[in-house]
C-alpha cells in the first residue's frame, strides 16, 4: 500500500513477479533477487479483490519486468516489440479491469523490448492509467548494446509512436 500522490491517488501495490532473467550488464537484480518467477494468476486476482474489499480502487502491478509475467524463459526471449503474440500479462490486465471496484490500474516496470501489439491494445482499456513508465535506459544504441538491452532507440521511438496511435492522451516516464 502506498501513500497518496499529489493527485490524491492512493495506489495499492501488488507484486506479480520477483527476480529477473534479463541480466542487463550493470544490473544486480538477477543476482540479488534470483531468476524471474511469476505469481499465480489466482493469487494475484485474490489479492486485488481483497484490496478492493478494503476500499482500495487503484491497483499498481509491480515486478522487475511485468510484461513477461507468466511466460516461460524460451518464449519471453523470442518476443519482439509489436509482435502479434498474445501474452499472459495483457490477459491479466483485462481480468483485473473486469473486477468491480477497481477504478484505475497501472504497472511498473516494463521493458520496451517485450511490448507486444496485444499489450499495446490493452492500454486503451478505460481503467488503465494514462501515464506509462517504460525503461529506455539510454538514447544511444551503442550504450544499449553494451548494457545488454534487447532494443534500440529506434525500437523505443517506434513503440512510443504505436502506443500514442492507440492511446493518444497517454504520457510517459522512463529510466535513463
N, C-alpha and C positions, 0 to 999 in steps of 0.2 A: 504494500500500500504506500502511496506517495503523498507528500504534502501538496497543497494546492499551488498551481502555477498562477502567474499574473492574470490569466484569463478565467480564473476560478475553476479550472478543470482539475478534478482530483482523480488521477489515474490509479487503477488497481493493476499492479504488475503481475503477470502470470508467466512464469518460466515454462517454455515449451521444449527446451533442449539445453544440454550442457556440453561443454567442450567444443572442439573444432577439428576438422580434418584438412584444413587448407594449408597449414604450415607456411604462411607468408613469412618471408625472410627474417623480419625483425620482430616477430610476434611470439610472445611467450605462452599464449593461451593453450595450444595443443599440449605443451609440456606441463603447464601448471594445472590445467583442468581436464586433461585427457582427451581421448578421441570423442567425436561428436556422438551424442546419444539423445534420441528423441523420446520425450514422454509420450505415453499413450494418449490417443485422442479422447478416450473415455475419461481419463484423469483430468485432462485439460478442460473438457466440457463441464465436468462435475465442479471443478474449481471455479470456472466462470459463473455457473449457475449459483454456486454458494455465495460468491461475492455479490452477485445481483440480489440475492435474498437478504444480504446485509446492507443493501442500499447503494452499492456502487453501480454506476451507469457507464463509466468509461473504462475500457479494458485495453491495456498495453501488453501485447505478447512480446516476450523477450527471449533472446538466445544469442549466441555469438554469430550465428548465421541462420536466421529464421527461415529463409527461403528454401533451405534444403531439409526442413523438418519432414520426417517420415520417409526420406529417400535413402536407399542403400548407397554405399560409397561408390560403387561402379556407376550407377545411374547419375548421381549428382555431378560427377566429373565429366560426363558426356553432355550435360545441358549447356546451352549457349543462350545468351540474351536474345529474346524474341522468338525462341523456338516454339513450336506448336505443342510441345509436351505438356500434358496436364499434370500438375504437381499436387501432392497431398496438402501442402500449405495453403494453396488457393482454396481447396475444398474445405479445409478447416476454417478459414476466414468466412466462407459462405455459411458454414454451420453456426458459427458464433453470431454472425449477422442475423440469423433467424431466432436467436434467443430473446424472448420477451424481456424487456427491462434493460437490455444493452442499448445505449443511445449513441455511443461513439466507440470506435476501435482503431487501434494503430499497432505498429510493430517496430522493433528495433533489435538487432542490427541486420541489415540486408546488404548483400554484395551485388554490384551491378552485373556480374557475370552469370548469375542464375535467375534473372528476372524473365520468366517466360511470358508469352502472349497471354496465357491463362491468368497469371498473376497480375499482369498489367490490366486486363479486363476487370478483374476483381476490385481494383482500386476505385472503380466508378460506383460501387455499391454506396447507397446513401449514408450508411453509418460509418464508413471508412473516413478517418480524419483527412483533411485536405492539406496536411503537412507530412512530407515523407522524408525520412533520413536514409540516404544511400551513400555508402562509404567509397568515394572515388580514390582517396588516399594520395594521389598525385596527379598533376596535369601534364606530366612528361612520360611518354611511352617507355623510354629507356629506364627511368626510375621504376615505373610499374613492373617492367620485366625483371629488374634486379630485386624487387620486392616479392617476386613470385606471385604476382596478381594475375588473374586469368582474363584481364580485359585491357583494352587500350583506351586512350582518351576519346578516340573516335567512337568506340563502342559506348562509352558513357554518354557522350553527347547524343548519339542515336537513341539511347534508352530514354534520356530526358525528353527528346522530341516525341517518341512513341507514347510516353506517359502523358505528356501535355496534349497530344491528339485525343487521347481517351478521357483525360480529366483536365480540361483547360484551366481550371481555377486552383490547381494544386501548387504548393510551394515546396521547396527542397531545402534540406540541410545535409551536411556532409562532414567527413573527416579528412583532413589534409595533413 
